[in-house]
Amino acid sequence: AWRTYYRYDVSLEVIEKDVARTLPALHFFGDEETGGNAHGDALRSILFVYSRYNAAIRYVQGMNEILAPLLFAVCEDCTLVQRVVAGARDSGISLTATTAILQHHQQHDTDEDGNGEEPLWPLLADIAAEDATEADAYSLFCRVMDTIGDWFVSPKEVLGDADTDGGDGGGGDSVHRVDEARVVAKCLEIQKLLLAKDYELAVYLQELGIQPQLYMLRWVRILLSQVFPLPDLLLFWDAIFASGPPFVLVDHLCVTMLSLVRTAILGRDYPTALSVLFHYPAAANPPTLILSIALNSLRSGINPFFAPAPLPPPPPPPPPP
């Protein structure tokens, strides 16, 4: 029991530190100088509850970078809907009329039988419920972690759910070993995709001795949240989540990012190339360009920005009779 208490106490301490550092430029969750706020408290609570109900993973640094944009988006949607309702009320427009206007824009989404989607107003009422934003963010976070939770698992030891003797005279958590972190395996998969899409760049990185997980792990594990500013990140996440599990679009986004900085890497030495990858120039290309190239790569497998792998040489001619 003491070991369990201490483990969760340590997790809460780490969560507290990470929350204070989350999106510091935005001040949406508070900061180390001004202290926390309601959003920071929600971030802290969600992460701690998730760690308690997912003992095999617990809390790992970086999970705050996944939750923060989700909570921000949920709160912004809530604020936006509240403003729409307040604006309608201030203009003397009834909620019924506001709903009718919104329903008009939804008529284009009817199916072949003329059946529309569910009425918008109940949905908007749910979105505008400020007291539900924390629960909504928690639900979204759990859905995302269902897909990428394994990327936070240590390659050394993982806690299981079996009740075994923990060595302290009471029930404990079973421990099993993991040969290779799944996030590292994901990075190696992306490296294979890079070989197929931009053979020259992939081979050059291999010749420099730059392993993909060295720079790509922080891209993949937290879904690019430390690479791009929040507005651009939300654009990418919309596309990633729309593509559905297992978030294959992430692979193509990473390959696109690499190919767009290939001229800054090819012909450069190890420190210079690694610096480009560690400090990716996110502002060098519009996010819509990056996304469109990645989506095209995912859907068609063909992209003019990529240099594909060279074709194998033709077989030798048969010997003369």
Secondary structure, 3 states (H helix, E strand, C coil): CHHHHHHHHHHHHHHHHHHHCCCCCCCCCCECCCECCHHHHHHHHHHHHHHHHCCCCCCCCCHHHHHHHHHHHHHHHHHHHHHHHHHHHHCCCCHHHHHHHHHHHHHHHCCCCCCCCCCHHHHHHHHCCHHHHHHHHHHHHHHHHHHHHHHHCCCCEEEEEEEEECCCCCEEEEEEECCCCHHHHHHHHHHHHHHHHCHHHHHHHHHHCCCHHHHHHHHHHCCCCCCCCHHHHHHHHHHHHHHCCCCCHHHHHHHHHHHHCHHHCCCCCHHHHHHHHHCCCHHHCCHHHHHHHHHHHHHHCCCCCCCCCCCCCCCCCCCCC
